[in-house]
Amino acid sequence: MELSLKCEFSAKYLIPALRFMIAKKLIDEYELTQSEAARLLGVTQPSISHYLNSKRGIKIERILSRSKEVKEIVDKYVEELVSSGSPNGISFCTLCEVAFKYLSGRKRPLDGLR
């Protein structure tokens, strides 16, 4: 039961925030187009546009970007994604686990979500 609740939370809040962080890095640092970033992430170009225009994931991204550990794992994920077309060493579930752990450790983990 706990796992499904964690995954439900991740689907609603963490995945959009992590995709936003990844898309932003792909476009800003690796100079990929929105279409290229979408292909690597397995989403549509309009989804990337929504992330970049702060319509999806922005609230949690602001919180997660304060975590050195989350930023480091996102960086590694993106490096692997760009170099080989897939994140060989890190699963997206690992990203969610690290992000969830960070949020759970905060005094008020859900501040700013509602």
N, C-alpha and C positions, 0 to 999 in steps of 0.2 A: 504494500500500500504506500509506504513512504517513497519508494522509488518513483511510482507513477506521479505522485504529487510533485516531487522534485523535477521530473521531466516535464510536467505541465507548466510549472513555473519557468523552466528553462525555455520551453517553446514560446511562451508568451513574452518573456522579458530578456532572457540571456541571449538566445540565438539572434534576434534582431540587433542587439547591441554589439555582439561579437562580429556579426557580418558587417555592421557599420564600421567597426574598427579595422577589419580586414580590407574592406572595399576602399576606405579612405587611404590606407597605407599603399595598396596596389596602385591607386590612381595618383596620389601625391608623390610618393617616393619612387615608384617603379614606372611612372608615366604611362600606365596602361589606359586604354579607353574604357568607358563604362561597359561596352560590349565584351571586351576582353576580360575584364574583372568579373562580369556576370558569368561568362563561360567557365572560368576557373572555380567560381563559387557554386556553380550549378543553380543559378537563379536567373531571372530575366533582367534585361537592361533597365526596364522601368523600376524594378526593385532596387537596383543600385542607385538610380536617380532619387528614389524616396529616401534611401539611407543618407545620401549626400546632402539632400535638402532638409535634413533633420526632421523627417516625418516618421521615421521608424528607428527605434533603438537609442535615441539621443539621451534620454534621461538616465538610463542605466549605464550607457557608455561614459557619461561624465563621472559616474561613480567608479566604474571599473578602471578608467584611465588613471586613477590615483594609485592603483596597485602596481608596484614594480613587477611582481610575479606575473600578473595577468599580461602586462605589456610585453614582458620578455617572451612569454609563451606565444603570444600573438605574433611577435616579430619572427620567432622561429618557424611558426606555422606558415607565415607568408613567404619567408625565404625558401622553404621546401616547396611550397605551391608554385612559386615562380620558377625555381630551378628545374623541377621535374614534372610539373603539371599536376602533381598530387602531393599531399602532405604525408610522406612515407612514414615518418617517425611519430607523428602526433595525430591523434584522432580528434574530431570535433567534440566528441564526448569528453576528452581530456580537457579541452578548452572550457567546456561548460562546468566540469568538476572544479577546476581551479577558480573560475569566476564565482560559482556557487559558494565555495569555501570562503572566498574573500567577503562576499556579501553577508554570509551567515556570521562571520566574525565581527561585523560592525555592530555598534550599540543599537542602532535603529536601521536595520537592513532595508526596509521598504520605504524609507523616507523619500518623498518626491515622486513616487509612482502613481499616486492617486490624485 
